Amino acid sequence: MNKYNPQKSVLRDFRELLRFEHEEGQIWLGEERMILLRSSEMRALRRELIDSLGMERAKGLLIRIGYSAGQQDAATARRLRPEAPLQDIFSVGPQSHMMTGQVKVSISKMEVDEERNFHCICDWENSFEAENFLAEYGVSYEPVCWSQIGYASGYTSYLVGREIIFREQGCLGCGEKMCRIEGRPAEEWPDCEELLRYYRPDRIADQLFELQSQVTTLRENLTREQSFGDLVGCSQKFLQVRELLAKAAESRVTVLLLGETGVGKDLFAKALHEGSPRRDKPFVAVNCAAIPKDLIEAELFGVEKGAFTGADQSRPGRFERAHGGTLFLDEVGELSSQAQAALLRVLQENELERVGDTRTRKVDVRLVAATNEDLERAVQEGRFRSDLLYRLNVYSVVVPPLRDRLDDIPELVRHFIAKYSALHGKPVKGVTDMAMGMLGKYHWPGNIRELGNVIERGIILAEPGGCIEAVQLFPNLVAEDLQGGIPSGAASDSLSSTVEELLNAGCELKQVEREMMMRALDRAEGNVTSAAKILGLTRAALDYRLKKLDD
């Protein structure tokens, strides 16, 4: 039986998580996008921080950056080895430091018990931070491996479940042969408060945030006439629609919003109202498709007592309730022919009659209608009045589908995370890099509504205080994308050799593709979903390729 080797296990864990996608210009560690930086770039960044903020503030900033990175890696390590002993999980952190080229780590002492008492001593060799500091500033009077010490503290604190602080007891940057770090619970250090101050947000950051808040407030005041409710976006198509709404807002012109289901036409209507002089008056929304056709007239125009069975008292309709404000008619194409005639009269005369009444009532209402239907086709088919269409279609605005405004997804994601985190009382940091990438590639048949539902599901499934992962957003789509790692050199060489043989034999790509698909189907015993997984495709993609072969 092979003896368990934690170091080899860690290397295998990282090998499975690490992927180089050179054609896409991306490197991935699990769901987190990584980059390779030259040591000289980090040296330049460190110099800029020290020159701009001073030594102490730069030190605190780098410690906090390292602390955050350590916490993220600890969460990954915990997922990789949920049942492993704490000491085995702990070894992932030092190995991560080594694999990313920051420092060589040797653990000389490691003690932890069930009561979360902790003591650890490690030796660091070849510290990139110390070497950079020496190259830039020469020998230091105090330890200089700031981000690395922050990483060790953040990583261990997450795993142990209490605040663990590491400090350098010796440093290459101070002229010693290597660095040595020691970690203990924060309260066990005599100068605990002095150490902890580097892990707390700096007052300069608070000042910057306050200034940023003031700038944001000024910007909102300056652009209030162009700011529409809860609308979120920055893409060109979104801004074009917003500009059209801004131009219509100051008038009382009837607006017809066109677009697919789920694009947020109701939010655009509400935003149009809030950007108009009627913003202090009622905004009344009606989904015409949700009301039975024989009741829609009474709902819109009101009813007099005794007008029909069940009308026990007189009541105003939606038009009267919206007097002075805005009435939003969603799915206006679902109106009955009788309701269409009554609506046309209101639009032309600004007056209505309640069902069962002979008295006319004046109303002052700005109408916004919306539909996902082709109203011109409905007119040709005799389902919609042409004169009403001409009256509604004075100022039409097409709300683009989400697939045409993908640049808005990051901002929409932040909006929905804030909304649903508050709703469910469960804060999350955001989405992983892989999750954001998949959100940008998905075709979104359900548009903004579907995106909101996906983010809400992700928040429910995510760990509190963590990030939403791709598999939590698309459980049926990403399984194959989350597997694999870097192919070994032997496998890569074998593939190259096979390709050479196929080319020399005169095989066409169609032949190779057909043979691979047939072999995958055989291996999966005819199960198309399993065969698609073997080939690294979605089921829909494999179905498409199989149909092409039959053509």
ABEGO torsion letter per residue (X at the ends): XBBBBAAAAAAAAAAAABBBBAAAGBBBBEABBBBBBBAAAAAAAAAAAAAAAEAAAAAAAAAAAAAAAAAAAAAAAAAABAABBAAAAAAAAAAAAAAAGABBBBBABBBBBAAGBBBBBBBBBGBAAAAAAAAAAEBBABBABAAAAAAAAAAAAAAAGBBBBBBBABBAAAGBABBBBBBBBAAABAAAAAAAAAABBBAAAAAAAAAAAAAAAAAAAAAAAABBEABBEABAAAAAAAAAAAAAAABABBBBBBEBBGAGAAAAAAAAAAABAAAABBBBBBBAAABBAAAAAAAAAEBBBGABBGBABBBBBAAAAABGBBBBBBGAAABBAAAAAAAAAAAAAGBBBBBGBABBBBBBBBBBBBBABBAAAAAAAGABBAAAAAAAAABBBBBBBAAABAAAAAAAAAAAAAAAAAAAGBBBAEBBAAAAAAAAABAGAAEAAAAAAAAAAAAAABBBGBBBBAAAABAAAAAAAABEBBBBAAAAAAAAAAAAAAAAAGBBAAAAAAAAAAAAAAAAGGBAAAAAAAAGBBAAAAAAAAAAAAX
